[in-house]
């Protein structure tokens, strides 16, 4: 078969457009399916909250708008599945129409066919991280706001963390305490470098207390090595001061920002701050690793499906091969989630838990794809 220099380029464009067409079709189908599932779930929650007097009743348009706000977040989650299912369907058609056999007899290897496809989907993964991720987070915050209006707020943790350290509100004998700390030891219920602003029952400022260390115990807060400054500037030094509080925090549970609510470019700064303030960064670090691995996870899905679907030259639909490809792809994703859970519980190092499953799938796909090309070279 005679091939000019321009023909491979045209062929690569055609095959890339072909697999993109299947991918977009599957992605659209999954989005519509999940959209209607979300609407049904929101209607169910709305009906359960219909008789709650302090909540606003959500109508049909409110429910639909809330479901729309979740679309970008859902796209990020289902992107690897859409790539997997779309590539399996596309490669199955290639086998039925002998596309790959024609390329093989023309001297075009599988790697040459897949290279422009892999570049295209890698760019899709980058677009998902750089452009879709910020939109998903912004719309997710709007969804949470509407959810609090129509369904009520979740129980918020009393101890929160931001760029200024830790903040906690307490009540002490009719006074209001606003506590700020620079570092924390959650296991020992200990705050370090503590500033406490005391207000009376009318919310008027009374005094400020600084302590090097504060320890929570049963209905009291013990302050060590500090100073007390009243609103008239009167200063008092103390070695230990006890404040009686109403709550009894057995363990300090810090309300950090959920990993899914942080912009990808803000992760390094936020992780650095968490580490500086003594917080456990395992869960956030793992989520960050998993996020930046998504383009490579997409590539591994394509390589695995190509190496399994194109291994056979039969034109008929082989249910076993299709099923095996789906099982391998879904297993890679769910095993990754399992290893992610092990990393979150600190049973595995974050680096291994974050990158391990994706790299294993990527290397396995590369090996199987190369194995197909090597087998074909031997037959020539």
Beta strands, then each sheet from edge to edge (+ up, - down):
strand 1: 159-162
strand 2: 165-172
strand 3: 175-185
strand 4: 190-199
strand 5: 205-217
strand 6: 220-230
strand 7: 235-244
strand 8: 254-255
sheet 1: 7+ 6- 5+ 4- 3+ 2- 1+ 8+
end
